[in-house]
């Protein structure tokens, strides 16, 4: 699959931000920018899978382990 390139703190922040954005999506049903909050899916998934395709493209690795 993909190489692990997202470290511990980075991973936790991604999951928290992703969950917060998705929670805002469900809690604000009448906001005009509601659809933009679905971007929370991206950090949530990259945090859960510990891999970021953008990090791979630019050569960033925040994971202390070789992956």
N, C-alpha and C positions, 0 to 999 in steps of 0.2 A: 504494500500500500504506500502511503506517504511517509516520509521521514518525520520524526518528532523534532520540531524546531521551536516549540513554545514552552518556556520554563514555568516553574511553579507560581510565582507572583503574577506573571503575565497571564497565565492560564486562569487563575482565580479572578483577576480583574476582568478578563473577557467574559467569563461566565456571569459575574455579577452585573456588568453593564448590559449584557445580552438579556438577562432576566428582567432587569429594570426597564429596558426599552419595550420588551414584550408585555410586561405588566402595565405600562403606561398605555400601550395599544389597546388593551382590554378594558382599562379603567376610564378612558376618555372616548366614549362612543361618538360624541358630536364634534370633535376637534377637526378642523379642516386639513391639518397636516398628519392625520392619524396614520395614513398609509406609509409615511416616511418612517414611522416607528418600527415597521417590520424589518428594517435594517438590523434590528437586534438579533435576528436569526443568524447573521454572519458571525459576530463575535461569540455567540453562544456555541455554535457548531465548531468553530476553530478552537475554542477553549475545551470543549468536551473531547475532541479528537486529538488535541495537542499538536496540531499541525496547521500552518498558515501558508496557503499558496503564494501570497504576496511576499512573505518572508523568504520563501524559496527563490522567487524571482530576483530579489535584490540581495540575497546572500546573508540574511540576518538569522541568527540562531540564539535564542535566549535560554535554551535548555542546557543545563550544565553537563548532561550526559551526551556521549557520542551517539547519534541516532541515525 
